[in-house]
């Protein structure tokens, strides 16, 4: 299974939603790391610990954006992604963004 450690493979200081914010945005993370795996329907794990924190716009764009931009159902997205973190609230927040992506 592919493992993406956000702090090591992307950055420790994530920013906003869109690329115009800079290259540490949720859109950049989704396009660079998540979309290629989703396109191949490859299951993967995302390690969330190790960053300075996450803004809601980053999380919604990165994870909710998979459903909105990749022609993938909520159920399929949740079946492909394993979220690894010590922060249960963060994990649930991301799951909620995925579930609410098409609302």
C-alpha positions, 0 to 999 in steps of 0.5 A: 500500500502506498503511504503519503506522509504529509509532513515528509512528502509534502510540507510541515506548514500547509496553507489554504485551498488553492494553488494561488495561495502557494505550492503548499495548498490543498489543491496542490497536495490533492493533484500531486499526491492523491489524484494519481492514486485515485485515478488508478484506484490504488488504496493508500494511507495518509499520515497526518501527524508531524505538521504544524496544523491544518486549516479547514480550507486545506483539508476540504480542498485536498480530501473533499476535492477528491470527490468533487474533482475525480469523479469518485463516489464518497464510498469509493474515496473512503474505501481507498483512503486510510487516515493515520493520526493520533488526533481522532477529531482531525480524522473525523473532520476529514471524513466529514469533508469527504462525505459532504463534498457533494452537498 
